[in-house]
Amino acid sequence: MGRRLPRLFEDLKGLRSRGLIRESTEAQGDRSGPIVQEREVLAFAARWGLRVPDRFYTDLRSGSDARKRPQFLQMVQDAKAGQFDVLLVFDTSRLSRNWRQAGFYEDELHAAGVCVAYIHEGQLSTGPGQLQVVVNHALNEDWLDKHREKVQQGYRVHRFERGKYSGQPPIGYLMEYEQRFNPTKRAEEPVETGRLLPDEDPQPRIGFGDTYTRAELVRLIGRLYASGRYGDRSLAPYLNRLGYRNKAGRPFTGSAVRVILGNATYAGMLAWNLKRKRQAGEQSELVPGPHEPLWSVELWDQIRAIRLRQRTGAPGGRQRHAYPFRGLVTCDRCGAKMFGEPHRQVAYMACPTQRGRHGCEQRAVRSTRLEGQVEEWLRTLRVPDDWRDDIERMQRGLVVASSHRPAIDGTRIRGQLTRLRELYVMGDIVREEYVGRKRELEDALTGGPEQPSYSEAVLVKAARLLSDLGDLWALATEAERTEIAQTLFSAVRVRDGTIVSARLARDEYLPLVASAQARVWMARPEGFEPPTI
C-alpha cells in the first residue's frame, strides 16, 4: 500500500502483472480483439522483465460504464487485495471510454499500490507525461459519443428499411433470437433477428388464481378502449382490479395505457424515430413489419379515432358525462391532477395516484358534490353597497405602494395592456372604451401617471354578474356549469371530498370577491384587506 509506484518501464522488472482485455464489437476483433490484446500484453511483459501474467480479466462489452463490467470490477477488488502490482492494458480506450471513471479507477489502483501500463501509448499511469494520458481518456470518450450517435442512426435506418424492430420490445411481444457463431469469441451466441413474436408465456392474474398471456392482455386493452366505455386513465384501474400487471409486475398507470394505445407496432407497423418526431410535433414514418399484429387495422383505426376525439373534442362522438372541474382539480394529499371517471352512470373526480398505484388515500368524489359546494359559495356572494369605496381604497393603496417604485412601472402597464386586449377580444368591453383605455395606458407607458387597472363600467358589470352567479349556477346545464367553472377558476384543491382552496382565473375578479361577504377557501388579492361586514 505504501510502496513507491514505478515511474518508468525499467522499474517494472520482476513485478507481478495481470492483463485487462476488453472488446465491444466484432469489428474490433480484426485489429484489437482479445487475441491481439493478449499477444501484445505477453510480449510487453517479456520485453520489460515482468512476471508472466497469471490472469487476464476479459470483458466483452462497452467501456462507457465500468459498473456494467463484472471482470473489471473483479480486477479492482483483486488489486485492493494485493494480488498483483501492474495492470497491463493494450491502450487507454481498453481501460475505459469514460474519462471521469478512468481517472477515478486509476486513483483507486494507485491507492492499492498498482500502476497501469498503456502499451500502445507507451505510458505508465504513474509516470511522467500524465497530460497525454488525460487527453487520451478525454479523446476516447469524445470518440465514443460521436461513434454512438453515428452507429445508432445508421443502425436504425438499416434495420428500419429492412423491416427489423429496434429497441426494447413493447409489452405483448418478445424479440426473436437465433444462435450464431462468433469467430472472435470462438463460441456461439444468441443474436436478435429484429422480428417480434407474440408473448404467449403464461402470467399469474393477481387475486384470481388463473393465468393470462401478455399478448392476450394487449388485445383486451385494444377492445376495451375501442368500445368507448373507458379512457386511458379509467382503463388502468380497471385492468388492475382484474389482476393484470405490466412487464415489471407492477399495477398499470394511465400513462402506461396511453403509451400502449398509441403504439402502431400492435397494428403490425414499424415506426422510425417515433419519440423524436412526436416531441417535434411531426408524424412518424410507418412501414409494415414482418411480425404478427395483435390488433386488426380496423381496431387500430377505431382506437386512433377515439383518441383524437378525446383530445380535440371533434364531432362524431357523444359525451356521456360533463366534468365542470376537468383540468382544474388537484388532489390536496399528493398534488396530482384529478381526472373525470364515470361509474354506474355517475361522474366522479378521481386521483390518478390512488387509482393507479394506491399510493394516496384520496378517494374519488362525486362531481355533483363539488358542484354543490361551489353553488353554496356562489350564493353567499353578496356584493355590498359600499364596494366602490373598497375598490377606491385598494387603488389608493396601490398608488401609495407605487410611490416607492420608479415613476414608470413598464412591466405592469404592459400587463394591463394585455389584459385590456383580452377583455376586448372576449367582448366584455366595447371598442370605444378599449381605444380610450389603450391610449391612457400607452401615455402612462411613455411617462404619464399610473392608471387604475379597470374602468368603473367593467367593475359594475362584474359586480352584477357576481351577485347573480348562484342562481345562474343552479339553473345552468352541465355544459354551462363547465363553462362557468372554467371561466371562474384556474385551480381547485380537494381533500376527502371537500374543496379546501381555490384560485380565481383572472386578477380582475379578486377585488370584488374579496369585498363580498363570502370568506371561504378563496385566495384573496395580495395586499388587500376586505372590510368587516
N, C-alpha and C positions, 0 to 999 in steps of 0.2 A: 504494500500500500504506500509506503513512504519512500521507496527506492527511486533513484533518478531515472527518468524515462529517456530512451535513446533519442538523439537528435540527428544522427547521420546513419546511412546504411551500414557503415563499418561497425557501428555499435550493436548491430543485430546478431552478430555471430554467437552461436551457442544458445540463443533464446528459444523458448518453446513457441511454436506457431500453430495457428489454425486458419483455415480458409473460409471465406464467405462468398457464396455464389448466388447470383440472382438472375433470373430470366423471366420476362413477362410476355414475350411474343415469339412465335415460331421463326419469324424473320431474323430475330437476334441470334438464333442458333447457328446461322451460317457464318457470322463474323465474331460474335462474342457470347455464344451459348455456353452451357455448363461444361462441355468438353474442352472448349477453347480456354475458358477461365481456369479450369482445374490444371490444364497443361501449363499455363503461364504462372500460376501460383507455385507449382512444384519446381519449375525452372528458376524462379526468383529465390526460393528457399535454398536451392542448391548453390546458386551463384553467390549468395552472401552468407553462407555458412549457418543458416538457421536449422534447427531440428526439423525433420520431415513432419509436415502437418499430420497429426493423428486423427483429425476430424475435419470434415467440410460441412458447413451449415448452408443448406440449399433451399431457397425459396423461389417457387415458380409463380411469381405474381408481381404486380406493380410495386414500385418503390415509393409511391406517393404517401403511404401511411404505414409506418413501422408497426403500428398496433395490429395490423392485419397480416403480419409476417411471423408465424409461430417460431420458425427456426432462428430468425433474427433475435427475437426476444429470448430464446433459449441461449443464444450466444452471449447476450448481455449478462444473463444470470450466471453462466459459467465463468465469464470474466470476473465478475464480482466474487466468485468462489475461488479465484486464484488458479484456475486450471491451465491458463496459457498466458504468454507475455506479449505476443504480437498477432494482430489480425491482418491477414493478407487479403487484399481486395484488388480486383483487376483494374477498376478505375473508380472515381468518385461517384459516378452515377449508380454503381452497383451497391454502394452503401445506402444511398437514399436519393430520391429526387425531390425531397422537401428540405430546403436549406436550413430551416429552423430545427427540424428534427435531426438533421445531420450534425449541426453544432451541438445540440443537446446530448446526443449519444456519444459523440466524441469526448465531451466533458465527462460523461458517465464512465467511459472506458479509461480515460486518463486517471480518474479518481480511483479506479480499481487497479491501477498500475499497468495498463495495457495501452500500447500505441497502435495506430493503424498505418499500414504501408499501402499507398496507392501505386500500383505497379506501372500502369500506363503513363501516369503523370510524373513518375519518379519523385514522389513526395512522401514525407512522413507527417502524420498529423501533429507530431511533437517537434518537428524540425524547423529550420529556417524557411522563409518563403511562404508563410501562412496566408498571406494575402491572396496568392494564387489559388490556394485550396478553397478559400472562402468564395472567391469569384467563380470557381468551377462548380461549387454547390449551387450558387445562385443561377448560373447558366443552365445547369441540369434541370432545375425547377421551371425556368422560363421555357426551355425546350419542351418539357412535358406539357405545359399549359397550351402552347401552340399546337403541339402534336395531337393532344387530346381533342382539341376543337376541330382540327382538320380531319382526323380519323373518324370522329363521331359524325361529322357532316357527310363525308364520303361513304361511310359505312351504312348510315341510314338511307341515303339516297340509293345506294347499291341494292340494299335489301328491299326498299320500298318499290323500286322499279321491277324487282323480281317477285314481288308479291309475298315477301317474308315479313313476319311480325317482328318488331324490335321493342325491347323493354320488358318490364315485368308483366306477365300475363294477367289480365283482369280476372276478377272473381268469376268462376264458372268455366274457366279454361285452364289447361296445363300446357306447357311447352313440350313439343316432341323432341326427343334426343335420339341420336344414333351413335354407335361405337366406331371410332376411327383411330387408326394407328398414328401416333405422333413419333416420327423418327428421332426428333431431338430428345424427347423424354424417354424414348425407347420403350413405350408402353401404349396400350390402348386407353382412350379417354372418351367420356361422353361429350358429344358436340351437338348443340342445338341445330335444328333444321329450319327454324323460323316458321314452322307450321303449328297452329294451335289445335289442341284436342279438347273436346268437352270433358269437364271434370266430373267423372262418374263415381268417384270414391265416396263411400257412404260416410255421412257425418251425423253425430247424435243430435236429435232435436231436444233441446233442453226442456226438461219437465214433462215430456210426453212419452218417453220410453221407446220411440221408434227412430228411424233414420231418414235422411234425405240426401240428395246429391246437390252440389252447388250449381250444376247445370240446370237441374230442375228448379232450383230457387230463382235463378235469373229469369227463366221462362215465366215463373209465377209472378215475379215483380213486374215484368212487362205486361202481363194480362191484367193484373190488378190496377195498374196505373192507367192503362188504356180504357178501363171501364169507366173512368171519370169519377169514381167514388172516393179516391184518395189523391192527395197531393204528396209531394216527396216528404214533407215533414210529418204528415199524419200516417204515411205508409210505414215509416221507420218504427214507431212504437207498435204498430200492428204486427209487423214481422217479428219484433222482439217478444211480443206476447205469445206468438205461435212457436217460440223456441228456436228461431233461426238466428244464426250468428255470422259475422263477417269472417274473412280469412284468418284474422288474428284471434278468433274465438271470442270477440267482444260484441256487445249489442250494436245494432245499426244506429246511425245518426241520420238526420235529414240530409246533410251534405253528402254522406256516403251514397245514399239512394239517388241523389241528384246526379252524382258522377256516373252511376250505372245507367241511368236513364238517358244520359247524353252521349253514351259511348256507341259509336256506329259499328264497332267491332262485333257486337252481338247480332247485327243485321248482315254479317258476312263481308264487311268492308274493312279496309285498312286506311288509316289517316296519316298524312305526312305533316310533321311539325305541328301537331294538334295544339299543344299547350301554348306555344309561342304565337301562333296565329290567333288563337282565342283571346289572348291578352292584348293583341294588337287590334282586335275587333274585326278580324278578317275570317272568311270562310276557309276551312282547311280542305286540302285536296283529298279526295277519296277515290280509291280504286278497289275493285272486287278482290277479295282474298281467297286463298285456296281452302280455308278452314270451313267447318260446318257451322252455319249460323244458328243461333239459339232463338232468334226472332225472325218471323217472316217479314218480307218487305212491307206488306200491308200493316202489320202490327207496328213496325218502325215508323211508318208514316202517321199512324194514329198517335203514337207517343209524341212525335215531333209537333203535330198539330195542337195537342193538348198543352204541351209545354209552352208553345208560342202564345196560345190563348191566355194561359195563366200569367205569363209575363207582361203581355201588352193589353190584355182585355179586349182582344179583337172579336168582332162579331162571329157568330157561329156556335157559341156555347151558352148555356143557361146557367146563370149564377144562382146556386141553391141557397146560399146564405150571404148576408151582408155583414161585414165586420167594421163598425164605425171606428174602431181603435186600431185597425190594421196598420202596422208600421209605427205606431205611437207608443204602445205599452211595453214597458221594460220590467222584468222581474226584480223586485227590490231585494231579493235574497242573493241572487247570483249575478245580476246585472245583464242577463241575456235578454234579447228581444223576444217577446212572446208572439205567438202566431195563432191565427184562427184555425179552429178544428171543429168539424161537426161530429156530433154523437147523438144518435137517435133523434135526428131532425132538430137538434138544439145546437146553437152556435156557442162555442167556448173559446176562451183565450188560454193557451197552454204554454208552459215554459219548456223550451227545447232541451234544456239540461235535464229536467225531471223526466221528460218523455224519452229522451234518447239514452241516457246513462243512469237515470235515477240518482243523480248526484245532487239534487236540490229538493227541498221539502215543499216547494211551492206547488200546490195542486191547481188544476185547471179551474177557471172561474167562468161562470156563465156571462156571456156578453151582455145580456139583459140586466144582470146585477150591476155591472159597471155603468150601463146607460142610466139606470135608476139613480145611482149616486150623482151622476152629472146633472140629471134633471133636478134633483133635490137642491144641488148647489146653485143651479141657474135660477131657480125660483126664489132663492134668498137674495138675489141681486136686486137691490132697490137703490137706484142712484139718488142720493139726497138732493134737496133743492139747492143747497149751497155748494154743489160740486164745482161751479165755476170759481168760487173762492179757493177751493183746494188746488185747482189747476193753476190759477194765478200765483198762489203761494209757492207751488212747486217750481213754476217758471222763474219767480224771483230768486228762489234758492239756487237755480241753475245759473242765473246771471251773476249772483254773488260768488258762486264757486268759480265761474269763468273769469272773474276779475283777477284771480291768482295765476291764470294761464296767459299765454301770449294773446295779443289783441285778436288775432285771427286763428281759429282752430279749423284749418282746411280739411282735415280728415273728417271731422264731424259734419261740416257743411256739405261735403261731398256725399256723405252718408244720407243726409237729409234730402239731397237731390235725388239719390237713388230711390229712397222710399217714396218721395213725391211722385216720381215717374211710375212706380208700381201702383200707387193709388189711382193715377190717371188711367193706366192700362186696364186696371180692374174695374173702372167705371165708378169709383167711389167719389170722384170729384169731376166737375165739368171742366171743359177746356179753358174757359176764361180764368177760373181760379188757378188751374195748373200753370198757365202762362204768367199770371201775376206773381204767384209764389216762386216760380222758377226765376223770374227776373230779380226778385228780392234776395233770393239765396245767392244768385250769381254776383249781385252787387256786394253782398256780405263777404263773398269769397275774395273779391278784389279790394277789400278794405273797409266796407261798410259795417254797421253794428250787427251783432249776432242776432239772428232771427229766432223766434219761438218755433217749436217743432211743427205744429199743425194749427190750421185756422180754426176759429170757433165753429164754423159751419160743419167741419168734419167731426169735431168733438160732439156737437149736438146730435148729428146723425148716429154716431156710435153710441151715445148715451141712450137714445131712444131704442136702438136695437138691443142693448143690454137689458133694458127694462122688460122687454117682451120675449127674451130668449127662452125663459122657462116654458111659456105657453107654446112657442114655436117648436121646441123640442118634443113636447108631449104630443102634439098633433102631427109631427113630421113622419114621413115614411122612413123605411130603413135606409134608402138611398139618400134622403135629405138629412137624416141624422149623421150619416157618414160624411156628407159634405160639411155640416156644421162642425163636427168634431175635428175634421182635418183642417178646417179653416181656423178654429179657435185655439187648438193646442198644437204644440210642437213636440211635447214629450209627456208621458204619464207613467208613473211608477206604481206598481200594485204589489201588495203583500197580503197573503191569506184572504184574497177576495175583496180587499178594500183598497181604494185609491189613497195612497199616502202622500203623494206630491204630484204636482203638475206644473208645466211651464207653458205660458201662452205663446202663440205662434208669431205674434207681431208686437213690437215695442209700443205702438200707439194704443194698444188695449190696456196697458199696465196702469196708467193713471186712473182710468175710470174704474177698473176692477178694484184697485187699492182704495178708492174713495167710496166704493159700495159697502153695504153692510156685511157682506159675506167676508169671513176671515179664514176659511178652511182651506188647507193644503194648496194654497196658491202662492207661487213665487211673486213677491212684490218688487216693484221697481227699486233699484238701488238708490239710497239717499232720500227716499220719500217716506214720510211717516203719516199714515192716514189719520184723520181726525177721530176723536172719540164721539160715538153716537149714542 
